Amino acid sequence: MHISIADDLKKRFHAACALRGLKMSQVVAELIEQWLKANDASSSAESNSF
């Protein structure tokens, strides 16, 4: 997956992850899981529109 975000946001995210000993990809995957649960994407017909 490739995404575009502002350099400042990426730097802040990288620093926050590093302080916690986490990889950015781990945190992103967790956030995606949380978003999917909150938005019930598995049962939504809209989830196939990506």
PDB file as gemmi writes it, atoms N, CA and C in Angstrom:
CRYST1    1.000    1.000    1.000  90.00  90.00  90.00 P 1                      
ATOM      1  N   MET A   1       0.845  -1.156   0.000  1.00  0.00           N  
ATOM      2  CA  MET A   1       0.000   0.000   0.000  1.00  0.00           C  
ATOM      3  C   MET A   1       0.898   1.229   0.000  1.00  0.00           C  
ATOM      4  N   HIS A   2       0.537   2.173  -0.823  1.00  0.00           N  
ATOM      5  CA  HIS A   2       1.265   3.431  -0.863  1.00  0.00           C  
ATOM      6  C   HIS A   2       0.270   4.559  -0.642  1.00  0.00           C  
ATOM      7  N   ILE A   3       0.612   5.456   0.261  1.00  0.00           N  
ATOM      8  CA  ILE A   3      -0.245   6.602   0.527  1.00  0.00           C  
ATOM      9  C   ILE A   3       0.601   7.868   0.512  1.00  0.00           C  
ATOM     10  N   SER A   4      -0.054   8.965   0.261  1.00  0.00           N  
ATOM     11  CA  SER A   4       0.625  10.259   0.284  1.00  0.00           C  
ATOM     12  C   SER A   4       0.117  11.066   1.466  1.00  0.00           C  
ATOM     13  N   ILE A   5       1.045  11.490   2.317  1.00  0.00           N  
ATOM     14  CA  ILE A   5       0.705  12.352   3.440  1.00  0.00           C  
ATOM     15  C   ILE A   5       1.764  13.444   3.529  1.00  0.00           C  
ATOM     16  N   ALA A   6       1.418  14.516   4.179  1.00  0.00           N  
ATOM     17  CA  ALA A   6       2.359  15.626   4.330  1.00  0.00           C  
ATOM     18  C   ALA A   6       3.614  15.157   5.062  1.00  0.00           C  
ATOM     19  N   ASP A   7       4.750  15.702   4.650  1.00  0.00           N  
ATOM     20  CA  ASP A   7       6.023  15.321   5.270  1.00  0.00           C  
ATOM     21  C   ASP A   7       6.017  15.537   6.778  1.00  0.00           C  
ATOM     22  N   ASP A   8       5.444  16.651   7.227  1.00  0.00           N  
ATOM     23  CA  ASP A   8       5.402  16.938   8.660  1.00  0.00           C  
ATOM     24  C   ASP A   8       4.601  15.875   9.413  1.00  0.00           C  
ATOM     25  N   LEU A   9       3.475  15.464   8.844  1.00  0.00           N  
ATOM     26  CA  LEU A   9       2.648  14.437   9.477  1.00  0.00           C  
ATOM     27  C   LEU A   9       3.406  13.113   9.548  1.00  0.00           C  
ATOM     28  N   LYS A  10       4.106  12.770   8.470  1.00  0.00           N  
ATOM     29  CA  LYS A  10       4.881  11.526   8.454  1.00  0.00           C  
ATOM     30  C   LYS A  10       5.990  11.561   9.506  1.00  0.00           C  
ATOM     31  N   LYS A  11       6.686  12.684   9.602  1.00  0.00           N  
ATOM     32  CA  LYS A  11       7.762  12.805  10.585  1.00  0.00           C  
ATOM     33  C   LYS A  11       7.234  12.685  12.013  1.00  0.00           C  
ATOM     34  N   ARG A  12       6.103  13.328  12.285  1.00  0.00           N  
ATOM     35  CA  ARG A  12       5.508  13.254  13.625  1.00  0.00           C  
ATOM     36  C   ARG A  12       5.064  11.837  13.944  1.00  0.00           C  
ATOM     37  N   PHE A  13       4.458  11.170  12.966  1.00  0.00           N  
ATOM     38  CA  PHE A  13       3.999   9.797  13.148  1.00  0.00           C  
ATOM     39  C   PHE A  13       5.183   8.864  13.383  1.00  0.00           C  
ATOM     40  N   HIS A  14       6.226   9.026  12.576  1.00  0.00           N  
ATOM     41  CA  HIS A  14       7.427   8.203  12.722  1.00  0.00           C  
ATOM     42  C   HIS A  14       8.033   8.371  14.112  1.00  0.00           C  
ATOM     43  N   ALA A  15       8.135   9.621  14.561  1.00  0.00           N  
ATOM     44  CA  ALA A  15       8.710   9.900  15.882  1.00  0.00           C  
ATOM     45  C   ALA A  15       7.860   9.284  16.995  1.00  0.00           C  
ATOM     46  N   ALA A  16       6.543   9.421  16.902  1.00  0.00           N  
ATOM     47  CA  ALA A  16       5.651   8.874  17.933  1.00  0.00           C  
ATOM     48  C   ALA A  16       5.759   7.350  17.988  1.00  0.00           C  
ATOM     49  N   CYS A  17       5.840   6.721  16.830  1.00  0.00           N  
ATOM     50  CA  CYS A  17       5.988   5.262  16.788  1.00  0.00           C  
ATOM     51  C   CYS A  17       7.331   4.841  17.369  1.00  0.00           C  
ATOM     52  N   ALA A  18       8.388   5.547  16.991  1.00  0.00           N  
ATOM     53  CA  ALA A  18       9.730   5.218  17.472  1.00  0.00           C  
ATOM     54  C   ALA A  18       9.820   5.334  18.993  1.00  0.00           C  
ATOM     55  N   LEU A  19       9.204   6.367  19.553  1.00  0.00           N  
ATOM     56  CA  LEU A  19       9.218   6.543  21.005  1.00  0.00           C  
ATOM     57  C   LEU A  19       8.567   5.371  21.734  1.00  0.00           C  
ATOM     58  N   ARG A  20       7.636   4.712  21.055  1.00  0.00           N  
ATOM     59  CA  ARG A  20       6.920   3.588  21.658  1.00  0.00           C  
ATOM     60  C   ARG A  20       7.486   2.234  21.226  1.00  0.00           C  
ATOM     61  N   GLY A  21       8.536   2.273  20.424  1.00  0.00           N  
ATOM     62  CA  GLY A  21       9.158   1.034  19.958  1.00  0.00           C  
ATOM     63  C   GLY A  21       8.301   0.273  18.972  1.00  0.00           C  
ATOM     64  N   LEU A  22       7.493   0.991  18.202  1.00  0.00           N  
ATOM     65  CA  LEU A  22       6.588   0.366  17.240  1.00  0.00           C  
ATOM     66  C   LEU A  22       6.992   0.709  15.821  1.00  0.00           C  
ATOM     67  N   LYS A  23       6.636  -0.166  14.906  1.00  0.00           N  
ATOM     68  CA  LYS A  23       6.834   0.114  13.494  1.00  0.00           C  
ATOM     69  C   LYS A  23       5.591   0.843  12.984  1.00  0.00           C  
ATOM     70  N   MET A  24       5.801   1.786  12.096  1.00  0.00           N  
ATOM     71  CA  MET A  24       4.668   2.539  11.550  1.00  0.00           C  
ATOM     72  C   MET A  24       3.652   1.598  10.914  1.00  0.00           C  
ATOM     73  N   SER A  25       4.113   0.574  10.226  1.00  0.00           N  
ATOM     74  CA  SER A  25       3.194  -0.354   9.562  1.00  0.00           C  
ATOM     75  C   SER A  25       2.317  -1.096  10.569  1.00  0.00           C  
ATOM     76  N   GLN A  26       2.873  -1.409  11.755  1.00  0.00           N  
ATOM     77  CA  GLN A  26       2.077  -2.068  12.793  1.00  0.00           C  
ATOM     78  C   GLN A  26       0.929  -1.163  13.238  1.00  0.00           C  
ATOM     79  N   VAL A  27       1.247   0.104  13.457  1.00  0.00           N  
ATOM     80  CA  VAL A  27       0.249   1.056  13.933  1.00  0.00           C  
ATOM     81  C   VAL A  27      -0.808   1.300  12.858  1.00  0.00           C  
ATOM     82  N   VAL A  28      -0.383   1.447  11.614  1.00  0.00           N  
ATOM     83  CA  VAL A  28      -1.325   1.662  10.520  1.00  0.00           C  
ATOM     84  C   VAL A  28      -2.271   0.476  10.393  1.00  0.00           C  
ATOM     85  N   ALA A  29      -1.744  -0.738  10.466  1.00  0.00           N  
ATOM     86  CA  ALA A  29      -2.584  -1.932  10.367  1.00  0.00           C  
ATOM     87  C   ALA A  29      -3.607  -1.968  11.499  1.00  0.00           C  
ATOM     88  N   GLU A  30      -3.184  -1.609  12.708  1.00  0.00           N  
ATOM     89  CA  GLU A  30      -4.107  -1.584  13.848  1.00  0.00           C  
ATOM     90  C   GLU A  30      -5.189  -0.527  13.643  1.00  0.00           C  
ATOM     91  N   LEU A  31      -4.800   0.633  13.159  1.00  0.00           N  
ATOM     92  CA  LEU A  31      -5.779   1.698  12.917  1.00  0.00           C  
ATOM     93  C   LEU A  31      -6.777   1.309  11.833  1.00  0.00           C  
ATOM     94  N   ILE A  32      -6.299   0.626  10.797  1.00  0.00           N  
ATOM     95  CA  ILE A  32      -7.205   0.160   9.744  1.00  0.00           C  
ATOM     96  C   ILE A  32      -8.193  -0.852  10.308  1.00  0.00           C  
ATOM     97  N   GLU A  33      -7.699  -1.779  11.133  1.00  0.00           N  
ATOM     98  CA  GLU A  33      -8.593  -2.765  11.770  1.00  0.00           C  
ATOM     99  C   GLU A  33      -9.668  -2.061  12.597  1.00  0.00           C  
ATOM    100  N   GLN A  34      -9.254  -1.068  13.392  1.00  0.00           N  
ATOM    101  CA  GLN A  34     -10.212  -0.323  14.214  1.00  0.00           C  
ATOM    102  C   GLN A  34     -11.238   0.390  13.344  1.00  0.00           C  
ATOM    103  N   TRP A  35     -10.791   0.989  12.257  1.00  0.00           N  
ATOM    104  CA  TRP A  35     -11.697   1.711  11.371  1.00  0.00           C  
ATOM    105  C   TRP A  35     -12.692   0.749  10.727  1.00  0.00           C  
ATOM    106  N   LEU A  36     -12.206  -0.409  10.295  1.00  0.00           N  
ATOM    107  CA  LEU A  36     -13.091  -1.394   9.681  1.00  0.00           C  
ATOM    108  C   LEU A  36     -14.148  -1.881  10.669  1.00  0.00           C  
ATOM    109  N   LYS A  37     -13.747  -2.123  11.909  1.00  0.00           N  
ATOM    110  CA  LYS A  37     -14.715  -2.549  12.925  1.00  0.00           C  
ATOM    111  C   LYS A  37     -15.744  -1.460  13.187  1.00  0.00           C  
ATOM    112  N   ALA A  38     -15.299  -0.232  13.275  1.00  0.00           N  
ATOM    113  CA  ALA A  38     -16.201   0.884  13.558  1.00  0.00           C  
ATOM    114  C   ALA A  38     -17.150   1.149  12.401  1.00  0.00           C  
ATOM    115  N   ASN A  39     -16.717   0.835  11.204  1.00  0.00           N  
ATOM    116  CA  ASN A  39     -17.529   1.118  10.023  1.00  0.00           C  
ATOM    117  C   ASN A  39     -18.163  -0.124   9.421  1.00  0.00           C  
ATOM    118  N   ASP A  40     -18.018  -1.265  10.106  1.00  0.00           N  
ATOM    119  CA  ASP A  40     -18.639  -2.517   9.696  1.00  0.00           C  
ATOM    120  C   ASP A  40     -18.472  -2.785   8.207  1.00  0.00           C  
ATOM    121  N   ALA A  41     -17.238  -2.607   7.722  1.00  0.00           N  
ATOM    122  CA  ALA A  41     -16.968  -2.723   6.295  1.00  0.00           C  
ATOM    123  C   ALA A  41     -17.184  -4.131   5.753  1.00  0.00           C  
ATOM    124  N   SER A  42     -17.099  -5.136   6.580  1.00  0.00           N  
ATOM    125  CA  SER A  42     -17.234  -6.510   6.076  1.00  0.00           C  
ATOM    126  C   SER A  42     -18.643  -6.818   5.593  1.00  0.00           C  
ATOM    127  N   SER A  43     -19.638  -6.090   6.116  1.00  0.00           N  
ATOM    128  CA  SER A  43     -21.008  -6.361   5.693  1.00  0.00           C  
ATOM    129  C   SER A  43     -21.577  -5.246   4.836  1.00  0.00           C  
ATOM    130  N   SER A  44     -20.761  -4.277   4.496  1.00  0.00           N  
ATOM    131  CA  SER A  44     -21.233  -3.152   3.703  1.00  0.00           C  
ATOM    132  C   SER A  44     -20.923  -3.372   2.229  1.00  0.00           C  
ATOM    133  N   ALA A  45     -21.890  -3.113   1.374  1.00  0.00           N  
ATOM    134  CA  ALA A  45     -21.666  -3.214  -0.058  1.00  0.00           C  
ATOM    135  C   ALA A  45     -20.695  -2.154  -0.529  1.00  0.00           C  
ATOM    136  N   GLU A  46     -20.602  -1.050   0.189  1.00  0.00           N  
ATOM    137  CA  GLU A  46     -19.699   0.026  -0.176  1.00  0.00           C  
ATOM    138  C   GLU A  46     -18.244  -0.364  -0.030  1.00  0.00           C  
ATOM    139  N   SER A  47     -17.932  -1.367   0.782  1.00  0.00           N  
ATOM    140  CA  SER A  47     -16.541  -1.756   1.009  1.00  0.00           C  
ATOM    141  C   SER A  47     -15.896  -2.271  -0.263  1.00  0.00           C  
ATOM    142  N   ASN A  48     -16.677  -2.693  -1.220  1.00  0.00           N  
ATOM    143  CA  ASN A  48     -16.135  -3.199  -2.475  1.00  0.00           C  
ATOM    144  C   ASN A  48     -15.856  -2.086  -3.478  1.00  0.00           C  
ATOM    145  N   SER A  49     -16.127  -0.853  -3.120  1.00  0.00           N  
ATOM    146  CA  SER A  49     -15.944   0.248  -4.054  1.00  0.00           C  
ATOM    147  C   SER A  49     -14.526   0.788  -4.082  1.00  0.00           C  
ATOM    148  N   PHE A  50     -13.619   0.258  -3.266  1.00  0.00           N  
ATOM    149  CA  PHE A  50     -12.231   0.728  -3.264  1.00  0.00           C  
ATOM    150  C   PHE A  50     -11.592   0.270  -4.487  1.00  0.00           C  
TER     151      PHE A  50                                                      
END                                                                             
